[in-house]
Amino acid sequence: MENILGTRIRELRRERGISQPQLAAAIGVSKGVISFWENGINEPKASYIVALCKFFGVSSDYLLGLES
């Protein structure tokens, strides 16, 4: 199964020049959690999806791969 969510998180983070530790600190998780999300090991719960959307200024549909 394709890891669209993780890929989008990684792309958005890299586009903004933000490290995993910086993103983790901004939304209140550990660096390891960001790595797990980006690599498809696990997925964020809804409250972290909201935090990611607010941080990056994107919709949840975009982040989840429901729109381009």
Secondary structure, 3 states (H helix, E strand, C coil): CCCHHHHHHHHHHHHCCCCHHHHHHHHCCCHHHHHHHHCCCCCCCHHHHHHHHHHHCCCHHHHCCCCC
